[in-house]
Amino acid sequence: MQTVSTIPLAVPNIGPEDIASVHTAMTDGWVSSVGPDVPAFEQAVAAASGTSSAVAVASGTAALMIALRALGIGRGDLVLCPTYTFVATANAIHSAGADPIFVDIDLATWAIDINHAEQMVSRLVAVGLPKPRAIIVVYPMGNPIDMTDVKVFAERHGIRIVADAAAAIGSTFDGRPVGGLADATTFSFNGNKTMTTGGGGAIVGDDGFIAAARSLASTGRLGVNYDHDRPAFNERMTNIEAALGRSQIARLDSFIAAKARIRARHDLFAHKHDLDVFPRHRLAERGDWFSGVVLRPETDIRDVVSVLNSRGIGVRLFWKPMHLQEAYAPLLSSLKQAGLSTDDLYPVADALWRRVLPLPCSTNITDRQIDEVHAVLAYALAKTEGANDILLTRLAAIA
């Protein structure tokens, strides 16, 4: 076989304008959480999300945690969240002092299954546990979902809605920017996101909520003196990060267009090989942070990943559901002792998670590199699914 170049899963697209922006911030001395780039970046995030204001913070996890606290969620509260998500969603609930209640996902959307959420509320009440006070909805791969049923559910039970839109900056649903679809919406700007600040995150919502979130992220400080009106956190974004963010968000439209191009090519490969693609609602646009393929149930994803990795293609298993994580085994055990058994409650997530294979999708990946990925993937699928030697030899020559 030929040796292919190393193709990472998702790396930032850093250009000379980004370097110049950070250099200016550093040479001007604005390196900490105080500086002109922070409010300017916050304004840009608010504009991209269709809201009037935003708070830039240290990470997407911090954004979720502070959003919950700003909504009054804390110690002793329960928060519903999908079991199929990145661990930061559950960790943020824990950091806010609350406990996550994991809910299965809808196979058609990969988002939280509201029917199952309803069942979980009934089970909680039946064993004498309190109703959840909030629900976190994760937008899968940066694609927003239809929130109609979520809002009906939340209103019926009197709970708040937080959207974990970690990878959804700039996305829309039915023409509406994503920031106005929940009580609070949070973003991540980690290095593998569509745009990055290196680390960092942001929170958007209405002005009253944002004022509370800003205070909680900024040690509860009042004015320039050392007066503080509440116990709070130091989770502010630095000006250096915001300088990079300002430069990156100015190119957000081009990054989103690149993600759409990449998704289209990965979807074409999937259809050609009779594989499922990642879900996206027909009214969702400008998302597709990650795209890739859903392997057949009988395919061992570990074997496929091994072949791709051996050829320099940086793929890996994706999210492992929260109810399978060692970190949350004690919580599930305590719920079971209280009478809420979670055994066999997550059939969709259990069946899905070992089949999801995100493919390289950096916004600066070339069509030729995508072709290389597809060629090696075709060989890996044939090899792991027991293709005959003649076909394997032909595919190996292409790969």
N, C-alpha and C positions, 0 to 999 in steps of 0.2 A: 504493500500500500504506500501511497504518497504520504509524506508528513505535512500536516496542515499547520498553519500558524495558530498560535494561541488566541482563542476568541473568548473573552470573558462574558459572563452572564449579563451584567449591567454595570457600567462604569460611567462616571460623570463626563460630560462634554465640556471641557474647560478650554476656553479660547483666550486670545491675547487681551480682549476687553475685560475678561474676568480677572486676569492677573493684574491688569492696570488698575482696576477698581480697588482690589485689595491693597495694592501697593500704595495708592493714594491715601487710603484710610490709615495705613501704618505710618507713612511718612508724616501725615498730619497729626499723628499721636492719638487718634481715636481708636483704641484697641479693646476697651472694655465694653460694658453694657451701656455706656453713655457715648453718644455720638450722633451725627446727623443722618447716618445711613439707616439706623434702626427705625425711626419714625417714617422715613421715606420708603423703606421696604415694607413696613406695615401698611402704608397707604396702597402700595402696589398689590399686596396680597388681598386687601379688602376689595380693590377694584376687580381683580381676577376672579374673586369668589362672589361678587355681586352683593357685598355688604358695605356698611358705612364705616366700619372700623375693624381693626385686628390687633392682636397682641402677639409679638414674636417672642418665642421662648427657646429654651435650651435643647429640646428634643420633641419628637412626636409623642413620646410617652409622657413627658411633662405636660404637654398640651392637653392630653386626655385627662390626666390626673387633676390638673387645675380647673378644667372645664367642669368636671364632676363637683369639685369643691365649690366652685362659683355658683353651681345650681343647688347648693345646700346638701350635697350627698357626702356622707362621712361615716364615722364609726357606727357599726351595728346595722348599717343599711345593706340591702341586697341590690345587685345590679345585674340585669340579664345581658348576656352577650353571646355571640355565636361561638361554638366550640372550635369551628374551623376559622382560625385567624392567627395572626402573628401574636406571639406571647405578650407583646407590649400592651395589647388591649386588656388582658386579664391583669397584668402587672400594674397597670395604671389604676384599675379598680382597687386592687389591694393597697397600693400606695395612698389612695384617698381615704383608706381606713374602712372601706366597705368590702363585701365578699361577692365575687362573681358567681352567677348561676348560669351554667353553660346550657346552651340551646342548640339543637340540631339545625342544619341548614336545608334550604330548598334546593333540590338537585338542579332545577331549571335556572337558578340565579346564583347559587353558591352563597347567598346572603341568608341572614337569620330567618328561620321558618316561623312565621307569626302564629300559625296554628299550633306548633309545638310550644312556642312561648306561652300561649294561652293554657295549654295543658300543664306546663311547669308552674304557672301561677296557681292553678287549681290544686296541684299536688302540694305546693308550699302551704297554702291555706289549710288543706286537709290535715296536715300533720302539726298545725299550730305555729308555723313559721310566718313571719310577716310578709306582706306583699312587697315585691321589689319597688324601689323608688325611682329607678331609671332603667333605660334600655339603651345599649350601645349597638348601633347598626354599622357594620363594616361594609364599605363599598368595594366589592371584590375586584382586585387588579386595577383599582382606580375608576371603575365604572359605577356611577350612581344607579340606584334602583328606584322603582316606583314606591314611594313612601305612603301611599294612600292607606293601605291596611295597617301599616305601622302607626300612623297618626290616629286612626280609629281605635286601635288597641290601646295606645297610650292615653287617649282621652277617657276611654272606658275605665281604666284602672288608675287614673290620676298620676301618671308617671311622666318623667321628662325624657326627651330623646336627645342623645348625643350621637352624631355621625362621625365615625372614625373614617375620615376621608384622607388617610395618610398619603395615598398616592394619587389623589384626585384633583390636585390644584389645576384650575382652568377648565375642568369638565362641566358639562351641562346635562340637565334632564328636561326634555320637552322644551328646549330653548332657554331654560332658566339656569343661571349659574348655580353651582352646587352649594354655595354657602348659605342659601336661604331655605334649605329643605328640612332642617331640624332646629331644635332649641339652641344647640351649640354644635359647631363643626370644627374639626381639628385636622391639621395637615402635618406631614413629616417632610423634612428636606434633607434626609440622610443621603449619603453619597450615591446610593443606587436608585434614587427616585428620578422622575422625569427632569426635574431641576433640583439643584442642591445648594445648600449653604455650608456644606461639609457635614454638619450635624444640624440641629435646630428643628423647630416646628413653629406652628402658629395656631391661634384660636380665633374664630370669627363668630359673630352673633350680634344681637342688638346692643345698643349703646349702654344700657344699664348692666347687662350681663358682662360686657367687655370691661366696664369700670371695675367690677368685682374681680374679674380674672386678672386684670393688670395689677391690681393691688396684691393679690395672692402670689403673683409671679415676682413681685418686687419687694419682698420682705414686709409688706404692709406699711411701707414708709409714707409719711405725710410730708410733702415739701422737701426742702434741702437739709433740714435739721434731722436729728435722730429721734423723731417722733414716729411711733408705729401704732396703728389702730386695731391690729388683729394679729394673731399668730399666722405666719405666712412662710413663704419659701423664697429662695434665691434661685430662680429658674429663668433668668433673663437671657436673651440672645446677645452675643457680643456684637460690637459694631463691625469687627472684621468679617464675621459671618454674614451680617446684614449687607455689607458692601458687596460680597460675592453674590448674595441673593438678589440684590438690585440689578446686577449685570445679567444674572441668569434669567430672571423673570422677564427682562426685556426681550429675551429670545424664546419665551415660552411657546409662542405660536409655532415657531419652526420646530421646536422639540416635539410638540404634540403632533405636528404633521409627520415627523419622522416615525413616531410611534404608530401612527395609522398605516404608514407604508410597510413597516415591519410586520404589523399584525396581518395585513392583507396577504403578505407572502407566506407567513406561517399558516394562515387559514387555508391557503391554496394547497400547501403541502399536506395538511391534515385531510382535506377532502379527497385528494388524490390517493391517499393511503387508507381511506375509510376510517379515519380517526375523528373523534369529537374535538371541537374547538372550545376555547374559553367562552363563557356566557357573556352576553351584553344585551341589555334591553334595547328594543328597537328605537326607543326615545332617548337613549343615552348616547352622548357624543363627547369626543375630545378626551376620552379616558385612555384605556389600554396601556397602562404602565407596564405590565407584563403580558405577554402573549405566548402561546405555545400549543401543545397538543395534550389530549387526554388519552392515555394509553388504554388498550383493551384490558379487561379484567384479568385475563390469563397471562398477560405480559409481566415479567418481573422487572419493575422499574430500576431496581438496583443493578441489574445486569446491563440495562440500556445506559444508565448513567456511567457505569464503569467503562463501557466501550467509548462513549463520548469523551470522558475525561482522559482516557489513554491517548486520544487523538488531539488533545489540547483544547477541548471545548468545555468551557466552564459551566456545566449544569450540575444540579444537585436535587435531592428530594426537597419538596416544598413543605408548607406548613404541616406539622404534626398536630392533630387536634388537642385542645386544652384538657379534655377529660382523660387523655392518655399521658399527660405530662407528670413526671414525678413531683414537680414543684407544687402541684395542686391535688396530689393524692390525699394529704391530710384534710383538706377542705371537703373533698368528696366523702372521706371517711366520717367526718363529723356530721355531714348532712345525712348520711346513712344511719348513724346512731340516733339522729333526730327523727328518723322515720322516712326520710326521702332517699330511696335507693335510685342511683343513676345507672345501674346495670342495664345494658342493652337499650339505652335511651337514644343512641346516636347512630342509627343504621346508615344514614346517608353519608355523614362525615367518615364513618368507619370504612365504607366501601369506596369512597372517592379519593382519600388523601394520598394513597400510594399509586394513584394513576396520573396525577397532575404533574406535567413536566414543562415548566417554563423554559423557553429557548432564548438564546442570546438576543438582547433587544436594546443595547446601548444606542443612543440617538445618533451616534456617528458610525454605526456599523454599516458596511457597504453591502450592496447586493451580492457581490462576489463572495463575501464572507458568509452571508446567509445561505447562498448556494452550497458552500462548503459544509455548513452545519447540516443542511438537509441531506446532502449526499451521505455523510457519516451516519446520520440518524436512520436513513433508509437501510444502510448496511447493519446497524445495530439492531433494528427491529427484525430484519430477516434472520440475523444470527440468533437472537434470543428466542425467536418464535419457530426455530427449527427448519429454516429453508434448506433446500437441497444445495449440494456443493456447487453445481453449475451456476445457480443464481447468486450464491454468495461470492463466487469468484468474479462474476460480472459486476456486482455491486462494489466489491472491494476495489476493483480497478477504477471505478468512477470516483470512489471516496478517496 
